[in-house]
């Protein structure tokens, strides 16, 4: 199980690759902090995420909170269907689809 967060300078977004689960979410948060620090806005692409669980929701909410704290905008793109389903069941799907 691993997660990799990297900035794609050509496309100007942050790419998430791997499993976003309780086993990797703290590592992901540290990587996000490192990759996002200098960017004026955060566009985070989840195309290459292979597995998620409910801890991914907590991570995305925390990223939105950090973005607001730092006067940044954040947008999540290509969220996995499983993550959207968890968000709907948790009644937080609106938080993930709105841009802040």
Secondary structure, 3 states (H helix, E strand, C coil): CCEEEEEECCCCEEEEEEEECCCCHHHHHHHHHHHHCCCCEEEEEEEEEEEECCHHHHHHHHHHHHHHHCCCEEEEECCCHHHHHHHHHCCCHHHHHCCC
